[in-house]
Amino acid sequence: KFFGKNSLLALVLATSMFPQMIIVGPIFNLFYKLGWLNSYAVVLPYSSVTLPVAIFILVTHFAKIPKSLEESASIDGASKFTTFIKIIFPLALPGVFTAAIIVFISAWNEFLLTLTLNPNQSYHTAPVAITFLRGQFQVFWGQVAAATVVVTIPTLIIVLLFQKQIISGLTSGSIKE
């Protein structure tokens, strides 16, 4: 606990209310001045776009863990680090999985920032590359469909493998005990 915790959380969550169309211009100008266009530095805006959702999910999961567990470990002589690693973190794993998967899916499907900040096709992500599967007067629908399936498979596999963690992570903050 610290002073202004709720205000800071509200501020972080408020940043996610801005549509990407509003922030892409200033980010482009910043990247242009720093010489970061056509680079892998696009990870930085990805992080700022997905961070509020991850913080919200993780805050709700860590808040539902009883403080008595931490106090009990402290009484038993465990350090704060040991308490976090051996007691708190394992209980928060559904939230960590949920946040990681949602952030991965959001970054994997990101379109606008990649298209704007990386005009060079060698730095395009899969969704942006799919839009360029066209000729001058035609769209190669077979290639577009095949590429879409290939791009969807990793997300589908991750969701199917971690389905229980996602569901428990998304619903854990919904019931007040």
C-alpha positions, 0 to 999 in steps of 0.5 A, spaced: 500 500 500 502 506 498 499 513 498 495 515 491 495 507 489 488 508 487 489 515 483 495 512 480 491 505 477 485 510 475 490 514 471 493 508 468 487 505 466 484 512 463 490 512 458 487 506 455 481 510 453 484 513 448 484 510 441 490 509 437 488 513 432 489 519 437 496 517 439 499 514 433 501 521 430 505 523 436 508 516 437 510 517 429 513 524 430 517 521 436 520 515 432 521 519 426 525 524 431 529 519 434 530 515 428 526 509 430 522 508 424 523 501 421 526 498 427 523 493 432 522 499 437 515 498 435 515 494 442 515 500 446 508 503 443 505 495 444 507 495 451 504 502 453 498 500 449 497 493 452 500 495 459 493 498 462 489 491 461 495 487 464 495 492 470 488 491 471 488 484 471 494 483 475 491 488 480 484 484 481 488 478 482 493 480 487 488 484 491 484 478 492 489 474 495 488 474 503 493 479 506 493 473 512 497 469 508 503 474 507 503 475 515 503 468 516 509 467 512 512 473 515 511 470 522 514 464 520 520 468 518 520 468 510 523 474 507 518 478 502 521 475 496 520 468 499 513 470 501 512 473 494 515 467 490 513 461 494 506 463 496 503 469 493 505 468 486 503 461 485 496 464 487 496 469 482 498 465 476 491 464 473 491 472 473 498 472 470 497 467 465 490 471 463 494 477 462 500 474 458 495 471 453 491 477 452 497 481 451 500 476 446 493 476 442 493 484 442 500 485 440 500 479 435 494 482 432 496 489 432 495 493 425 495 500 426 502 502 429 506 497 425 503 499 419 505 507 421 511 506 424 514 501 420 513 502 412 519 498 410 515 491 409 521 487 412 519 489 419 511 488 418 507 483 422 503 478 420 496 482 420 500 488 416 503 483 411 497 479 409 494 486 407 499 487 402 497 480 398 495 483 392 496 485 385 495 491 382 488 490 380 486 483 384 487 480 391 490 473 391 484 471 396 487 464 396 493 466 399 490 471 404 486 465 406 492 461 407 496 466 411 490 468 415 489 461 417 497 460 419 497 467 423 491 464 427 493 458 429 498 460 434 493 464 438 488 458 437 493 453 440 495 458 446 487 459 447 486 452 447 492 450 452 490 455 457 483 455 456 482 453 464 487 459 466 484 464 462 477 463 464 479 462 471 483 469 470 477 473 467 472 470 472 476 470 479 475 478 480 467 477 479 465 474 485 466 478 492 467 473 497 
